[in-house]
Amino acid sequence: MILNLKYQRFFLGLILILSVGLVTSCGNAKKQKENAVTPTTSRPSSYGSDIIYKNNFYEAIRLKTVGDLEGSQKILEWCIAERPDDDAVLFLLATYAEGNMRFSKAKEYILRASAIDPNNIWYTELLGKIQLNQDDLSGAEESYAKMVAFDPYNREWLYYYSEILTYNGKLDKALDALNLLIAEVGPIPELVNQRNELYLELNREAEMLVELKKLIVDYPDAPEFATMLVFHYLSTGQVDLAEETILKMLESQPNNASLRIGLADIYKSRGNKKGAYAQLKIAFEMKTLDPEQCVGVVLSILESEREIEPEVLELALLLQANYPDNYMTHAMVGDIYKRQKKFKESLSAFERSLDMDKDNFHLWFEVISMAYNLKDYAKSMKLAEQSLELFPSQPQFYYFAGMSALHLKKFGEAAAYLDGGKDYIVRDPIMKAQFELALAEVNLAQNKIPQARKFLESVEFLAPNEKLMMNNRAYVMAKYKLDLEKALELINRALVGNEKEGIFLDTKAWVHFARKEYDLALEFIMKAHNLAPENPDVCEHYGDILFKLNRIDEAMVFWMKAKELGNSDSALLKKIQFRKLDD
């Protein structure tokens, strides 16, 4: 279907203008008036009106070739004022008007040209183009019918004629035009698919199947046609027939990867995941499919499954090995590892992907946030600084640079990055509050309490009812043991409606820990751990609380688990090394 068809090429080149336009203009010379008005010129009148006219016409053509369309148009307008029945000039003026999207004016010019020379097919083509731009599908149908009658083998004309007829509901004629086009250019899959749709809309399924099966026999190396047949069976609920067709085809085409993927879809629809994964593995091992297509297959599985099964990672790793130079395969592996909470492996895969696509904002965000969450602050800061060279107006990267600098105790750089990043935040008070909270922490880390309180007040002003910001404020205040009564009030408010959120319960435990209420802290960290057992921060906090309760060996278990989950912070490593928690 088409609503507003736009051509993507120039209508005619200079050669066509000279070969058609000039000949037409000169051929009409006998029809011109002998006493034409001469434009302002230094030439003596003895040149004669024909010479002056032709010289001006040729000058218009010259200006067109050097790109001065405005100058060319002005001369052509003089020409048409002198000789209103010069269809070549009218045609050129129509092309200029059409190029400037002045479609009504273009139509006026080309209709005048067509009235003078009704058999000029190029005039008809331009008229059809203008009609398409004006959504005049009825007029366009008439024009394209004339064009196709003139040249039934013109591929472009046949394609648009078929599209116009389809939109106008004349499906039989559209099918005829499409069949002519396919006969001319060959069975291009996109055109065959369009033809299939027309057959079905006309309730001529039997004919469609005959044509499709013939293509499968005639083009055994083109898997698209077999895929179309199988898809038709599947979309019409004929699953058994689809499976039977695929299995029969695989007897003669065992290396047809597309058929393998179709069979995998059938197995999956029947709950036979093991069989589906086996077929996908065979298909991927052939290395005949487009890597983007393979990645799409795996991503569709990820979207439809709640839990990631080992076979999915196996397929992703197979694609990564088969297509090591494709950034998408590495990004997909990184995404799977991320979902599996294997953050170190995820970071490694995303870094490989980023090496191949340095301009990808999302990949930069993944590697920076992953490094930061793994507490590799030197890496996250370095990456954030590199990203800002490519994306100097993205506040997220300023935030990571600033927070990384804070953890590295580079307080001046932290404040500079955070202050600079705020300038790029537009109409997002929550993000701005996040920056203000980070600046509060920078000041708390330097024991600049009055300045920190001002930033905390700004956070409350910007996001007074945002539960996550309440949680984050409470956590920062507990971390630096500031206004702990206020911190407890904030986290209690944040927990309303979020009683099952692990990070909120972790903050509640942390506030009690700061208040030296270790039994209460243990109660809430146990709840947090039950909800988020793979969160390295929760595990580290669990260990800290157990240590304060003099349960050293148990504390070591949770500290080690935090390390295994990717927490590489030097403070945690020190706890493990010395079996000690510093106040």
C-alpha positions in Angstrom: 0.0 0.0 0.0 1.1 3.6 -0.6 -0.1 6.9 0.8 2.6 9.3 -0.5 5.0 7.8 -2.9 8.3 9.7 -3.3 10.8 9.1 -6.1 14.4 9.0 -4.9 16.2 10.1 -8.1 16.4 13.1 -10.5 13.7 12.7 -13.2 15.9 13.5 -16.2 19.5 14.3 -16.7 21.1 16.9 -19.0 21.4 14.4 -21.8 17.7 13.8 -21.9 17.0 17.5 -21.8 19.3 18.2 -24.7 18.2 15.2 -26.7 14.4 15.7 -26.2 14.0 19.3 -25.0 16.3 21.1 -27.4 15.1 19.1 -30.4 11.5 19.8 -29.4 12.3 23.5 -28.9 14.1 23.8 -32.2 11.5 21.7 -34.0 8.9 24.2 -32.9 10.8 27.1 -34.3 8.4 27.4 -37.3 5.6 28.0 -34.9 7.3 30.9 -33.1 6.6 34.6 -33.6 9.2 36.4 -35.6 8.9 39.7 -33.6 9.7 38.2 -30.1 10.6 40.7 -27.3 14.3 40.6 -26.7 15.4 40.5 -23.0 17.8 43.2 -21.8 21.0 42.5 -23.7 23.9 44.3 -25.3 23.5 42.4 -28.6 22.4 44.5 -31.6 18.9 43.8 -32.9 20.4 42.4 -36.1 20.9 39.1 -34.4 17.2 38.3 -35.0 14.6 37.1 -32.6 15.3 33.4 -33.2 19.0 33.7 -32.5 18.3 35.7 -29.4 15.7 33.2 -28.2 18.0 30.2 -28.8 21.0 31.9 -27.2 18.9 32.5 -24.1 17.7 29.0 -24.1 21.2 27.6 -24.4 22.3 29.9 -21.6 19.5 28.5 -19.4 20.9 25.0 -20.1 24.4 26.1 -19.3 23.4 27.7 -16.0 21.6 24.4 -15.1 24.7 22.4 -15.7 26.8 24.6 -13.4 24.1 24.4 -10.7 22.6 27.9 -11.0 19.0 26.7 -11.1 17.6 30.1 -10.1 19.4 31.9 -12.9 18.3 29.2 -15.4 14.7 29.4 -14.3 14.6 33.2 -14.7 15.8 32.9 -18.3 13.3 30.0 -19.0 10.5 32.2 -17.6 11.5 34.9 -20.1 11.5 32.2 -22.9 8.0 31.0 -22.1 6.7 34.5 -21.9 8.1 35.0 -25.4 6.9 31.7 -26.8 4.1 30.2 -24.6 3.9 27.1 -26.8 7.5 25.9 -26.3 6.8 22.6 -24.6 10.5 21.9 -23.9 10.7 25.1 -21.8 7.5 24.2 -20.0 8.9 20.8 -19.2 12.1 22.3 -17.7 10.1 24.8 -15.7 7.9 21.9 -14.4 11.0 20.0 -13.3 12.3 23.0 -11.4 8.9 23.6 -9.7 8.6 19.9 -8.8 12.1 19.9 -7.4 11.2 22.8 -5.1 8.0 21.0 -4.1 5.8 23.5 -5.8 3.6 20.7 -7.1 0.6 22.8 -8.2 2.8 25.0 -10.4 4.7 22.0 -11.7 1.4 20.4 -12.7 0.3 23.5 -14.5 3.5 23.6 -16.5 3.5 19.9 -17.4 -0.2 19.9 -18.4 0.5 22.7 -20.8 3.5 20.8 -22.2 1.4 17.7 -22.6 -1.3 19.5 -24.4 1.2 20.7 -27.0 2.8 17.2 -27.3 0.4 14.6 -25.9 2.6 11.7 -27.1 5.7 12.7 -25.2 6.0 9.9 -22.6 8.5 11.9 -20.5 5.9 14.6 -19.9 3.5 11.9 -18.8 6.1 10.4 -16.4 6.7 13.8 -14.8 2.9 14.3 -14.5 2.6 10.9 -12.8 5.4 11.8 -10.4 3.6 15.1 -9.5 0.3 13.3 -9.1 1.9 10.8 -6.6 3.3 13.7 -4.6 -0.1 15.3 -4.5 -1.7 11.9 -3.5 -3.8 12.0 -6.6 -3.8 8.2 -7.0 -6.6 8.3 -9.6 -4.7 10.6 -11.9 -1.5 8.7 -11.2 -3.1 5.5 -12.3 -4.1 7.0 -15.6 -0.6 8.4 -16.2 1.2 5.1 -15.3 -1.3 3.1 -17.4 -0.2 5.2 -20.4 3.5 4.8 -19.5 3.2 1.0 -19.1 1.4 0.8 -22.4 4.2 2.7 -24.0 6.9 0.6 -22.4 5.6 -2.6 -20.7 9.2 -3.6 -19.7 10.1 -0.5 -17.7 10.8 -1.9 -14.3 10.2 1.3 -12.3 7.0 2.1 -14.1 5.7 -1.4 -13.5 6.5 -1.3 -9.8 4.8 2.0 -9.2 1.8 1.1 -11.4 1.3 -2.1 -9.4 1.5 -0.1 -6.1 -1.0 2.4 -7.3 -3.4 -0.2 -8.5 -3.1 -2.0 -5.2 -3.9 1.2 -3.3 -6.8 1.9 -5.6 -8.2 -1.6 -4.9 -7.7 -2.9 -8.4 -6.0 -6.0 -7.3 -6.3 -8.1 -10.4 -4.6 -5.4 -12.5 -2.0 -4.9 -9.8 -1.2 -8.6 -9.9 -0.9 -8.5 -13.7 1.6 -5.6 -13.4 3.5 -7.4 -10.7 3.7 -10.6 -12.8 5.1 -8.6 -15.7 7.7 -7.0 -13.4 8.8 -10.3 -12.0 9.1 -11.7 -15.5 11.3 -8.8 -16.4 13.6 -8.6 -13.3 13.4 -12.2 -12.0 11.8 -13.5 -8.8 13.1 -11.0 -6.3 11.9 -12.2 -2.9 10.4 -8.9 -1.9 8.3 -8.8 -5.1 7.3 -12.5 -4.8 6.1 -11.8 -1.3 4.0 -8.9 -2.5 2.6 -11.1 -5.2 1.7 -13.7 -2.5 -0.2 -11.1 -0.6 -2.2 -10.1 -3.7 -3.0 -13.7 -4.4 -4.3 -14.2 -0.9 -6.4 -11.0 -1.0 -7.9 -12.2 -4.2 -8.7 -15.6 -2.6 -6.4 -17.3 -5.1 -4.4 -19.3 -2.6 -4.1 -22.3 -4.9 -2.4 -20.3 -7.6 0.0 -18.7 -5.1 1.0 -22.2 -3.8 1.6 -23.4 -7.4 3.8 -20.4 -8.2 5.7 -20.7 -4.9 6.4 -24.4 -5.2 7.6 -23.9 -8.7 10.1 -21.2 -7.5 11.3 -23.6 -4.8 12.1 -26.2 -7.5 13.6 -23.7 -10.0 15.7 -21.9 -7.4 16.9 -24.5 -4.9 19.6 -22.2 -3.6 17.2 -19.5 -2.7 15.9 -20.4 0.8 13.5 -17.4 0.9 10.9 -19.2 -1.2 10.8 -22.2 1.0 10.6 -19.9 4.0 7.6 -18.2 2.5 5.8 -21.4 1.9 6.4 -22.6 5.5 5.4 -19.2 6.9 2.2 -19.4 5.0 1.4 -22.8 6.4 2.3 -21.6 9.9 0.3 -18.4 9.7 -2.8 -20.4 8.5 -2.5 -22.9 11.4 -1.3 -25.7 9.2 1.6 -26.7 11.5 1.7 -30.3 10.5 1.9 -29.4 6.8 4.6 -26.9 7.6 6.7 -29.5 9.4 6.1 -32.1 6.6 7.1 -29.6 4.0 10.3 -28.7 5.8 11.3 -32.2 6.5 10.8 -33.1 2.9 12.8 -30.2 1.7 15.6 -31.0 4.1 16.1 -34.4 2.4 17.4 -32.6 -0.7 18.6 -29.4 1.1 20.2 -30.5 4.4 22.3 -27.4 4.5 19.3 -25.0 4.2 19.7 -23.0 7.4 16.4 -21.1 6.9 14.5 -24.4 6.9 16.3 -25.4 10.1 15.1 -22.2 11.8 11.6 -22.8 10.6 11.7 -26.3 12.0 13.0 -24.9 15.3 10.0 -22.5 15.4 7.7 -25.5 15.0 9.4 -27.5 17.7 9.4 -24.6 20.0 5.6 -24.0 19.5 5.1 -27.6 20.5 7.2 -27.2 23.7 10.1 -29.2 22.3 12.8 -26.8 23.3 15.6 -29.3 23.1 14.7 -30.1 19.5 14.4 -26.4 18.7 17.8 -25.6 20.1 19.4 -28.5 18.2 18.0 -27.2 14.9 19.2 -23.7 15.6 22.7 -24.9 16.5 22.8 -26.8 13.2 21.7 -23.7 11.3 24.2 -21.4 13.0 27.1 -23.8 12.5 26.6 -23.6 8.7 27.7 -19.9 8.8 25.4 -19.2 5.7 23.0 -16.9 7.4 23.3 -13.1 7.9 24.7 -12.6 11.4 22.1 -9.9 12.1 19.4 -12.5 11.3 21.0 -15.0 13.7 21.2 -12.4 16.4 17.6 -11.6 15.9 16.6 -15.2 16.4 18.4 -15.4 19.7 17.0 -12.0 20.9 13.5 -13.2 20.1 14.1 -16.2 22.4 15.3 -13.9 25.1 12.2 -11.8 24.8 9.9 -14.8 25.1 11.6 -16.6 28.0 11.7 -15.5 31.6 14.7 -17.5 32.5 17.8 -17.8 30.3 18.5 -21.5 29.6 22.1 -22.7 29.1 21.3 -23.5 25.4 20.6 -19.8 24.7 24.1 -18.8 25.9 25.6 -21.7 23.9 23.9 -20.4 20.8 25.1 -16.8 21.5 28.7 -18.0 22.1 28.5 -20.0 18.9 27.6 -16.8 16.9 30.3 -14.8 18.7 32.8 -17.4 17.6 31.5 -17.6 14.0 31.2 -13.8 13.5 34.0 -12.4 15.7 34.1 -9.1 13.7 30.4 -8.3 14.2 29.8 -6.1 17.2 26.2 -7.3 17.6 27.3 -10.9 18.5 29.5 -9.6 21.3 26.8 -7.2 22.6 24.3 -10.0 22.6 26.6 -12.2 24.7 27.2 -9.3 27.0 23.5 -8.8 27.5 23.0 -12.5 28.3 25.8 -12.5 30.9 24.3 -9.3 32.3 20.9 -11.0 32.8 22.7 -13.9 34.4 24.4 -11.5 36.9 27.8 -12.5 35.5 29.0 -8.9 35.4 32.7 -9.5 34.7 32.0 -11.7 31.7 29.3 -9.2 30.6 31.8 -6.3 30.8 34.4 -8.2 28.7 31.8 -8.9 26.0 30.5 -5.4 25.8 34.1 -4.0 25.7 34.8 -6.2 22.6 31.6 -4.9 21.0 32.6 -1.3 21.8 36.0 -1.8 20.1 34.1 -2.5 16.9 31.6 0.3 17.2 33.1 3.3 18.9 30.2 5.6 18.1 27.6 3.6 19.8 26.2 5.5 22.7 24.4 2.5 24.3 27.6 0.4 24.2 29.5 3.2 26.0 26.8 3.4 28.6 26.9 -0.4 29.1 30.7 -0.6 29.6 30.9 2.5 31.9 28.0 1.5 34.1 29.2 -2.1 34.3 32.7 -1.0 35.3 31.3 1.4 37.8 28.9 -1.2 39.4 31.9 -3.6 39.6 33.6 -0.8 41.6 36.5 -0.6 39.1 36.4 3.1 39.5 39.7 3.7 37.7 38.3 2.0 34.6 34.9 3.6 34.8 36.4 7.1 35.1 38.8 6.5 32.2 36.0 5.2 30.0 33.6 8.1 31.0 36.3 10.6 30.1 36.8 8.9 26.8 33.1 8.9 26.1 32.8 12.6 26.8 35.1 13.3 23.8 32.4 11.7 21.6 29.3 12.7 23.5 30.2 16.0 25.2 26.6 16.9 26.0 25.4 13.6 27.6 24.9 14.2 31.4 25.0 10.4 32.2 28.7 10.3 31.3 29.5 13.3 33.4 27.8 11.6 36.3 29.8 8.4 36.0 33.0 10.4 35.7 32.2 12.5 38.7 31.1 9.5 40.9 34.2 7.5 39.8 36.4 10.4 40.7 34.6 10.7 44.1 35.4 7.0 44.9 39.0 7.6 43.9 39.1 10.6 46.3 39.7 13.1 43.5 37.2 15.5 44.9 38.0 18.5 42.8 37.6 16.5 39.6 34.4 15.0 40.9 32.8 18.3 41.7 33.9 19.7 38.3 32.4 16.8 36.3 29.1 16.9 38.3 28.8 20.7 38.1 29.5 20.5 34.3 27.0 17.7 33.7 24.2 19.6 35.4 24.3 22.2 32.6 23.2 19.6 30.1 20.1 18.4 32.0 16.9 19.8 30.4 13.5 19.5 32.1 14.5 16.5 34.2 14.3 17.4 37.9 14.9 13.8 39.0 18.2 13.5 37.1 19.2 16.9 38.4 18.4 15.8 41.9 20.7 12.8 41.4 23.5 15.2 40.5 22.8 17.3 43.5 22.9 14.3 45.8 26.2 13.3 44.2 27.6 16.8 45.0 26.3 16.4 48.5 28.3 13.2 48.9 31.4 14.9 47.4 31.1 17.5 50.2 30.4 14.9 52.9 33.5 13.0 51.9 35.5 16.2 52.6 33.6 16.8 55.8 32.0 20.0 54.4 28.8 19.5 56.2 27.1 22.9 55.6 27.7 22.7 51.9 26.4 19.1 51.8 23.2 20.1 53.6 22.5 22.7 51.0 22.8 20.1 48.2 20.5 17.7 50.2 17.9 20.5 50.6 18.1 21.0 46.8 17.5 17.3 46.3 14.4 17.5 48.5 13.1 20.5 46.6 13.6 18.9 43.2 12.2 15.5 44.0 10.1 15.7 47.2 8.0 12.6 46.6 10.3 10.5 44.5 10.7 7.2 46.5 14.0 6.2 44.9 15.6 9.6 45.7 14.4 9.2 49.3 16.1 5.9 49.4 19.3 7.2 48.0 19.3 10.2 50.3 18.9 8.0 53.3 21.7 5.7 52.1 24.1 8.6 51.7 23.2 10.1 55.0 23.7 6.7 56.7 27.0 6.2 54.9 28.4 9.4 56.4 26.4 9.2 59.6 24.6 12.5 59.0 21.2 13.3 60.5 20.4 9.6 61.1 16.9 10.4 62.5 16.1 12.1 59.3 17.6 9.2 57.3 15.4 6.7 59.1 12.3 8.9 58.4 13.2 9.0 54.7 13.7 5.3 54.2 10.5 4.5 56.1 8.6 6.8 53.7 10.4 5.2 50.7 9.5 1.7 51.8 5.7 2.4 51.7 4.7 0.4 48.6 8.2 -0.9 48.1 8.3 -3.5 50.9 9.5 -6.1 48.4 12.4 -4.0 46.9 15.7 -5.4 47.9 17.7 -2.2 47.6 15.2 -0.3 49.8 15.4 -3.0 52.5 19.2 -2.9 52.2 19.1 0.9 52.8 16.9 0.3 55.8 19.4 -2.1 57.2 22.2 0.3 56.5 20.5 3.1 58.4 20.1 0.9 61.4 23.7 -0.2 61.0 24.8 3.5 61.1 22.6 4.0 64.2 24.4 0.9 65.8 21.1 -1.0 65.9 22.7 -4.2 64.7 19.9 -6.6 65.5 17.4 -4.4 63.5 20.0 -4.1 60.8 20.3 -7.9 60.6 16.5 -8.3 60.4 16.3 -6.1 57.3 19.5 -7.3 55.6 18.2 -10.8 55.8 15.0 -9.7 54.0 17.1 -7.8 51.4 19.3 -10.8 50.8 16.3 -13.1 50.3 15.0 -10.7 47.6 18.4 -9.9 46.0 20.9 -12.7 46.8 23.1 -11.9 43.9 23.6 -8.3 44.7 27.2 -7.7 45.8 26.4 -4.6 47.9 23.8 -6.5 49.8 26.2 -9.3 50.5 28.9 -6.9 51.6 26.5 -5.2 54.0 25.4 -8.5 55.3 29.0 -9.4 56.1 29.5 -6.0 57.8 26.4 -6.4 60.0 27.5 -10.0 61.0 30.9 -8.8 61.9 29.5 -6.2 64.3 27.5 -9.0 65.9 30.8 -10.8 66.3 29.9 -13.5 63.8 33.3 -13.2 62.0 33.3 -16.5 60.1 29.8 -15.9 58.7 30.8 -12.3 57.8 33.7 -13.7 55.8 31.4 -16.0 53.8 29.3 -13.0 52.7 32.3 -10.8 52.0 33.8 -13.5 49.8 30.5 -13.9 48.0 30.4 -10.2 47.3 33.9 -10.5 45.8 32.8 -13.5 43.7 29.8 -11.4 42.4 32.2 -8.8 41.0 32.8 -6.4 43.8 36.5 -5.4 43.4 36.4 -2.4 45.8 39.7 -2.1 47.7 37.8 -1.6 51.0 36.1 -5.0 50.6 39.4 -6.7 49.7 41.0 -5.2 52.8 38.2 -6.6 55.0 38.8 -10.1 53.5 42.5 -9.9 53.9 42.6 -8.8 57.5 39.3 -10.3 58.6 38.5 -6.9 60.0 36.0 -4.1 59.6 37.3 -0.6 60.1 34.8 2.0 61.6 
